[in-house]
Amino acid sequence: MISKISNWYFSKGALPYWCIFILDCLIVLGADLLVYALNNGILHTVQYFGPLVGTFGFYLLPYLIGFRLFHTYSGIIRYSSFMDLQQVGFAMLSGFLLIMGLKYGLHSDQWLVEIRMRDIGLATLLATSLMWAVRVLVKYLYDSTFHLKQAKPVFIYGVKEGGVGLAKNIRNQDASQYILAGFVSDVSDMQGRYLMGVHVYPNDDLLVEVMKKKHAHILLVSPLKNGSIRENTAMVERLVKAGVKIHMLPGAYEWDGKSGFDHTRLKEVDIEDLLPRTQIDVDLDMIGKLLTGKSILITGAAGSIGSEIVRQTAQFRPQTLILIDQAETPLHDIRLMMARQWPDITAKTIVSDICMKERMEEIFNKFRPDYVFHAAAYKHVPMMEDNPGESIRNNVYGTRIIADLAVKYGTKKFVMVSTDKAVNPTNVMGCSKRICEIYVQSLDKAVKDGKVEGITQFVTTRFGNVLGSNGSVIPLFREQIKRGGPVTVTHKDIIRYFMLIPEACKLVLEAGTMGNGGEIFVFDMGKPVKIVDLAERMIQLSGAKNIDIKFTGLRDGEKLYEEVLNENENTRPTVHPKILVAQVREYDYADACRQVEALVQSSVMEDDMQIVRHMKEMVPEFVSKHSVYEILDK
């Protein structure tokens, strides 16, 4: 019966504040009458019932002041905490002290029924106890009946501020979602103890069995343990194989473990969340000083990297953002985003091809950008292997146009987004990006040497694959798993470096601001990941059964592994531990111009084989792999 009533009550919305207010008033009046009747007799109480109600009604006013001061009626009873009980105690004590003042200051006994202070004190204690009892009872019924039926038992990984804060929030804010069944700790001193009424279990091989006994199929990860679970692949594999869901905060959300948060931010992990990587911090103050109030031009602004650079630069409140891309629909999405999130920033979205020299010059002449972030490029290896002329036209010729205009119109800094595929390139796309690096480096040196008039500093950034980018392997695997497989991997030994798009773009911004010109900044990408392991982990996380992995062979121009330096390059450190400077050979600007011009002409007038031949002449370390162009290397 009690369970049915409880379920009916808790399935409704919380009581309005006036109901709690009236209930507390009735408890105070009832306690006053009860204590008076016990001390003076029931018959006497009945005889003077009217005057007593009037007297106790008057003495209720001080308690009402206490209720108002401490907001005892504004909370939700089912979520009552020690703090709520404390506020009730303070409110009742305040009321009692005010009554004492009335009795001895205004001599209220002369015109009210005389009530001894002892009786008022006892009634105050009784009323306080009853108000506490109501709140504890409601919370108990909620936790023991309705809550248990609605909530999912969970374990929390982490026992410090993050884990305890998470536990408090899931209990107090919306407890119907989860019920705490246990903590998991890596610290031996905490293992075997009790925390918030539940056991702390060690993170060992028996964890899965313990969770099964507790009927817990969800592990909530403390925000402070995100890095630990990424590094502990064995733990993740055990949990995933046992069907345990892992929930954690999105990577972009930062929490100090102390401030409150809405636990609905918790989400079931994706493969991106579990790839081993360390936290990347950047000097936001330095970036802000350089970019705030400036005019910034971003090419490829609608792409994976370009759009994230837009989002991150917008946070520093530049005066103007000039956003160029030839993809109309994605650029329109960027336009809407800017209007919605940063309406006070002047954002010019321009649909155009960076190879249209006259149009680009018109844009540079009009906006005179202080900074240029050049992210526009064709990047798909198989596509560029089949279209080397377009690779030269867009990647090389387009870069030359933007770089030359940056010098002509006084841009302070030009930051080019390159790729690790430019290192010892085995494909047309990688070689085209290496040629871009050569050109901007030689132009930077020419400016410094006074051979070209200008002030522009040219900086290049190199990094590997970014998670979630257009053409990334992860969306492909996700789609293949959704279709029931097979998941296609080119080779069982192929490895790649991975980084989140926001992390990569943070490093691009910091590298761009710290560079003095001529540098090729190399990002520490962390540990490489075997693609077959990535596929297996994604299949496990999906919960899908009988999904096969099929090896299809390396694609044209594809490497088993990527490099960020060639064997003749060394690095030197920077102030940022994740950013290194590659010490590469210098190229003469006049030679670079001559070779680039020949390449551009070749891309228009000659066939694919001749175009690639010219590329190999300019970049001798370009050795084709799994490609029709291998014949040129013999």
Backbone hydrogen bonds, N-H to C=O, Kabsch-Sander energy under -0.5 kcal/mol:
donor,donor_aa,acceptor,acceptor_aa,energy
5,I,1,M,-2.5
6,S,2,I,-2.8
7,N,3,S,-2.7
8,W,4,K,-2.3
9,Y,5,I,-2.7
10,F,6,S,-2.9
11,S,7,N,-1.3
12,K,9,Y,-1.2
19,C,16,P,-1.0
20,I,16,P,-1.3
21,F,17,Y,-2.2
22,I,18,W,-2.5
23,L,19,C,-2.4
24,D,20,I,-2.3
25,C,21,F,-1.9
26,L,22,I,-2.5
27,I,23,L,-2.0
28,V,24,D,-2.0
29,L,25,C,-2.5
30,G,26,L,-2.8
31,A,27,I,-2.4
32,D,28,V,-2.2
33,L,29,L,-2.3
34,L,30,G,-2.4
35,V,31,A,-2.5
36,Y,32,D,-2.2
37,A,33,L,-2.5
38,L,34,L,-2.4
39,N,35,V,-1.8
40,N,36,Y,-2.0
41,G,37,A,-1.9
45,T,41,G,-1.6
46,V,42,I,-2.6
47,Q,43,L,-2.6
48,Y,44,H,-1.9
49,F,46,V,-1.3
52,L,48,Y,-2.4
53,V,49,F,-2.6
54,G,50,G,-2.0
55,T,51,P,-2.5
56,F,52,L,-3.2
57,G,53,V,-2.1
58,F,54,G,-1.9
59,Y,55,T,-2.4
60,L,56,F,-0.9
61,L,57,G,-0.6
61,L,58,F,-1.2
63,Y,59,Y,-0.7
64,L,60,L,-2.1
65,I,61,L,-1.9
66,G,62,P,-1.8
67,F,63,Y,-2.7
68,R,64,L,-2.2
69,L,65,I,-2.5
70,F,66,G,-2.2
71,H,67,F,-0.9
72,T,67,F,-1.2
74,S,71,H,-1.1
77,I,75,G,-0.6
79,Y,76,I,-1.9
80,S,77,I,-2.2
85,L,81,S,-1.8
86,Q,82,F,-2.4
87,Q,83,M,-2.0
88,V,84,D,-1.8
89,G,85,L,-2.1
90,F,86,Q,-2.3
91,A,87,Q,-2.3
92,M,88,V,-2.4
93,L,89,G,-2.3
94,S,90,F,-2.4
95,G,91,A,-2.0
96,F,92,M,-2.4
97,L,93,L,-2.3
98,L,94,S,-1.9
99,I,95,G,-2.2
100,M,96,F,-2.1
101,G,97,L,-1.7
102,L,98,L,-2.1
103,K,99,I,-2.7
104,Y,100,M,-2.4
105,G,101,G,-2.2
106,L,101,G,-0.6
106,L,102,L,-1.6
108,S,102,L,-1.0
110,Q,107,H,-1.8
111,W,108,S,-1.4
112,L,108,S,-0.9
120,I,116,R,-2.0
121,G,117,M,-2.9
122,L,118,R,-2.5
123,A,119,D,-2.7
124,T,120,I,-2.3
125,L,121,G,-2.2
126,L,122,L,-2.5
127,A,123,A,-3.0
128,T,124,T,-2.6
129,S,125,L,-2.4
130,L,126,L,-2.6
131,M,127,A,-2.6
132,W,128,T,-2.4
133,A,129,S,-2.7
134,V,130,L,-2.5
135,R,131,M,-1.8
136,V,132,W,-2.8
137,L,133,A,-2.9
138,V,134,V,-2.6
139,K,135,R,-2.2
140,Y,136,V,-2.6
141,L,137,L,-2.9
142,Y,138,V,-2.4
143,D,139,K,-2.9
144,S,140,Y,-2.9
145,T,141,L,-1.9
146,F,141,L,-0.9
147,H,142,Y,-3.8
149,K,145,T,-1.5
150,Q,146,F,-1.8
151,A,147,H,-3.1
152,K,177,Q,-1.6
154,V,179,I,-2.3
155,F,218,I,-2.0
156,I,182,G,-2.0
157,Y,220,L,-3.0
158,G,156,I,-0.8
158,G,184,V,-2.6
164,V,160,K,-2.7
165,G,161,E,-2.6
166,L,162,G,-2.2
167,A,163,G,-2.4
168,K,164,V,-2.6
169,N,165,G,-2.0
170,I,166,L,-2.3
171,R,167,A,-1.5
172,N,168,K,-2.4
173,Q,169,N,-2.4
174,D,169,N,-0.7
177,Q,174,D,-1.8
179,I,152,K,-2.2
181,A,154,V,-3.1
182,G,154,V,-0.9
183,F,199,H,-2.4
184,V,156,I,-2.6
185,S,201,Y,-2.3
188,S,186,D,-0.6
190,M,187,V,-1.0
191,Q,187,V,-1.1
192,G,200,V,-3.0
193,R,190,M,-1.8
195,L,198,V,-2.9
198,V,195,L,-1.6
200,V,193,R,-2.5
201,Y,183,F,-3.1
201,Y,199,H,-0.6
203,N,185,S,-1.3
204,D,202,P,-1.5
207,L,204,D,-1.5
210,V,206,L,-2.2
211,M,207,L,-2.4
212,K,208,V,-2.0
213,K,209,E,-2.1
214,K,210,V,-1.6
215,H,212,K,-1.4
216,A,211,M,-3.0
217,H,153,P,-0.7
217,H,215,H,-0.6
218,I,153,P,-0.6
219,L,245,K,-3.1
220,L,155,F,-3.2
220,L,218,I,-0.5
221,V,219,L,-0.5
221,V,247,H,-2.7
222,S,157,Y,-2.3
222,S,220,L,-0.6
225,K,222,S,-2.6
226,N,223,P,-0.8
229,I,225,K,-2.1
230,R,226,N,-1.5
231,E,227,G,-1.7
232,N,228,S,-1.5
233,T,231,E,-1.5
236,V,232,N,-1.8
237,E,233,T,-2.5
238,R,234,A,-2.1
239,L,235,M,-2.3
240,V,236,V,-2.9
241,K,237,E,-2.6
242,A,238,R,-1.5
243,G,240,V,-1.5
244,V,239,L,-2.7
245,K,217,H,-3.1
247,H,219,L,-2.8
247,H,245,K,-0.5
248,M,267,K,-2.5
253,Y,250,P,-1.6
263,H,261,F,-0.7
265,R,262,D,-2.3
266,L,263,H,-2.0
267,K,248,M,-2.5
269,V,246,I,-2.7
273,D,270,D,-1.0
274,L,270,D,-0.8
274,L,271,I,-0.7
275,L,271,I,-0.9
281,D,279,Q,-0.6
284,L,282,V,-1.6
287,I,283,D,-2.0
288,G,284,L,-2.8
289,K,285,D,-2.2
290,L,286,M,-1.4
291,L,287,I,-2.2
292,T,288,G,-2.5
293,G,317,R,-2.0
294,K,291,L,-2.1
296,I,294,K,-0.6
296,I,320,T,-2.7
297,L,371,Y,-2.9
298,I,322,I,-2.8
299,T,373,F,-2.1
300,G,324,I,-1.1
301,A,298,I,-0.5
301,A,324,I,-2.1
303,G,300,G,-1.7
307,S,303,G,-2.5
308,E,304,S,-0.9
309,I,305,I,-2.3
310,V,306,G,-2.0
311,R,307,S,-2.1
312,Q,308,E,-2.5
313,T,309,I,-2.7
314,A,310,V,-2.2
315,Q,311,R,-0.9
316,F,313,T,-1.5
317,R,314,A,-1.6
319,Q,294,K,-1.2
320,T,294,K,-1.6
321,L,346,T,-2.8
322,I,296,I,-3.0
323,L,321,L,-0.7
323,L,348,K,-3.3
324,I,298,I,-2.5
324,I,322,I,-0.6
325,D,350,I,-1.9
328,E,326,Q,-0.9
331,L,327,A,-1.7
332,H,328,E,-2.2
333,D,329,T,-1.8
334,I,330,P,-1.8
335,R,331,L,-2.2
336,L,332,H,-2.3
337,M,333,D,-2.4
338,M,334,I,-2.5
339,A,335,R,-2.1
340,R,336,L,-1.9
341,Q,337,M,-3.0
342,W,337,M,-0.5
342,W,338,M,-1.9
345,I,342,W,-1.6
346,T,319,Q,-1.2
347,A,345,I,-0.8
348,K,321,L,-3.1
348,K,346,T,-0.5
349,T,347,A,-0.7
350,I,323,L,-3.4
350,I,348,K,-0.7
351,V,349,T,-0.5
352,S,325,D,-1.2
352,S,350,I,-0.8
356,M,353,D,-2.1
357,K,355,C,-1.4
360,M,356,M,-2.5
361,E,357,K,-2.5
362,E,358,E,-1.9
363,I,359,R,-1.9
364,F,360,M,-2.6
365,N,361,E,-2.6
366,K,362,E,-1.7
367,F,363,I,-2.5
368,R,364,F,-2.2
370,D,295,S,-2.5
371,Y,295,S,-1.8
372,V,413,K,-2.2
373,F,297,L,-2.8
374,H,372,V,-0.6
374,H,415,V,-3.1
375,A,299,T,-1.1
375,A,373,F,-1.0
381,V,379,K,-0.6
384,M,380,H,-2.4
385,E,381,V,-2.0
386,D,382,P,-1.3
387,N,383,M,-0.8
391,S,387,N,-1.7
392,I,388,P,-2.1
393,R,389,G,-2.5
394,N,390,E,-2.8
395,N,390,E,-0.5
395,N,391,S,-1.4
396,V,391,S,-0.9
396,V,392,I,-0.6
397,Y,392,I,-2.9
398,G,393,R,-1.1
399,T,395,N,-0.9
400,R,396,V,-2.4
401,I,397,Y,-2.3
402,I,398,G,-2.2
403,A,399,T,-2.8
404,D,400,R,-2.7
405,L,401,I,-2.2
406,A,402,I,-1.9
407,V,403,A,-1.7
408,K,404,D,-2.3
409,Y,405,L,-2.4
410,G,407,V,-1.3
411,T,406,A,-2.7
412,K,370,D,-1.7
413,K,370,D,-1.5
414,F,457,Q,-3.1
415,V,372,V,-3.3
416,M,414,F,-0.6
416,M,459,V,-3.1
417,V,374,H,-2.4
418,S,416,M,-0.7
418,S,461,T,-3.4
420,D,463,F,-1.5
422,A,419,T,-1.6
423,V,420,D,-1.5
424,N,422,A,-0.5
431,C,427,N,-2.1
432,S,428,V,-2.6
433,K,429,M,-1.8
434,R,430,G,-1.8
435,I,431,C,-2.3
436,C,432,S,-1.7
437,E,433,K,-2.2
438,I,434,R,-2.4
439,Y,435,I,-2.4
440,V,436,C,-2.4
441,Q,437,E,-2.3
442,S,438,I,-2.4
443,L,439,Y,-2.3
444,D,440,V,-2.2
445,K,441,Q,-2.2
446,A,442,S,-2.2
447,V,443,L,-2.1
448,K,444,D,-2.3
449,D,445,K,-2.5
450,G,447,V,-0.9
451,K,446,A,-1.9
452,V,446,A,-1.6
457,Q,412,K,-2.0
459,V,414,F,-3.1
459,V,457,Q,-0.5
460,T,519,E,-2.5
461,T,416,M,-2.6
462,R,521,F,-3.1
465,N,497,Y,-1.1
467,L,499,M,-2.3
469,S,466,V,-1.4
472,S,469,S,-2.4
476,L,472,S,-1.0
477,F,473,V,-2.7
478,R,474,I,-2.6
479,E,475,P,-2.1
480,Q,476,L,-2.4
481,I,477,F,-2.7
482,K,478,R,-2.0
483,R,479,E,-1.6
484,G,481,I,-1.4
485,G,480,Q,-2.9
487,V,548,D,-2.9
488,T,486,P,-0.6
489,V,487,V,-0.5
489,V,550,K,-2.8
494,I,491,H,-1.0
495,I,560,L,-2.8
496,R,529,V,-2.1
499,M,465,N,-1.3
501,I,467,L,-0.7
504,A,500,L,-2.7
505,C,501,I,-2.5
506,K,502,P,-1.9
507,L,503,E,-1.9
508,V,504,A,-2.0
509,L,505,C,-2.4
510,E,506,K,-2.4
511,A,507,L,-3.0
512,G,508,V,-2.4
513,T,509,L,-1.8
514,M,510,E,-2.3
515,G,511,A,-1.8
518,G,458,F,-3.8
520,I,582,A,-0.6
521,F,460,T,-3.6
521,F,519,E,-0.6
522,V,580,L,-3.2
523,F,462,R,-1.8
524,D,578,K,-2.8
525,M,523,F,-0.9
529,V,496,R,-3.1
531,I,494,I,-2.1
534,L,530,K,-2.0
535,A,531,I,-2.4
536,E,532,V,-2.3
537,R,533,D,-2.5
538,M,534,L,-2.1
539,I,535,A,-2.1
540,Q,536,E,-2.2
541,L,537,R,-2.6
542,S,538,M,-1.7
543,G,539,I,-0.8
543,G,540,Q,-0.8
544,A,539,I,-0.7
548,D,546,N,-0.6
550,K,487,V,-2.9
550,K,548,D,-0.5
552,T,489,V,-1.9
552,T,550,K,-0.6
553,G,490,T,-1.8
557,G,625,K,-2.6
558,E,555,R,-2.3
563,E,420,D,-0.6
569,E,566,N,-2.0
570,N,583,Q,-0.9
572,R,581,V,-1.7
574,T,576,H,-0.5
574,T,579,I,-0.8
579,I,576,H,-1.7
580,L,522,V,-2.9
581,V,572,R,-2.7
582,A,520,I,-3.1
582,A,580,L,-0.6
583,Q,570,N,-3.7
584,V,582,A,-1.0
592,A,588,D,-2.6
593,C,589,Y,-2.7
594,R,590,A,-2.2
595,Q,591,D,-2.6
596,V,592,A,-2.6
597,E,593,C,-2.6
598,A,594,R,-2.0
599,L,595,Q,-2.3
600,V,596,V,-2.7
601,Q,597,E,-2.3
602,S,598,A,-2.4
603,S,599,L,-2.3
604,V,600,V,-0.8
604,V,601,Q,-0.7
605,M,601,Q,-2.1
606,E,602,S,-2.6
611,I,607,D,-2.1
612,V,608,D,-2.5
613,R,609,M,-1.9
614,H,610,Q,-2.1
615,M,611,I,-1.8
616,K,612,V,-2.3
617,E,613,R,-1.6
618,M,614,H,-1.6
619,V,615,M,-2.3
622,F,619,V,-2.2
623,V,425,P,-1.7
623,V,621,E,-0.9
624,S,622,F,-0.5
625,K,426,T,-1.5
630,E,627,S,-1.5
631,I,628,V,-0.8
632,L,629,Y,-1.5
633,D,630,E,-1.7
634,K,631,I,-1.0
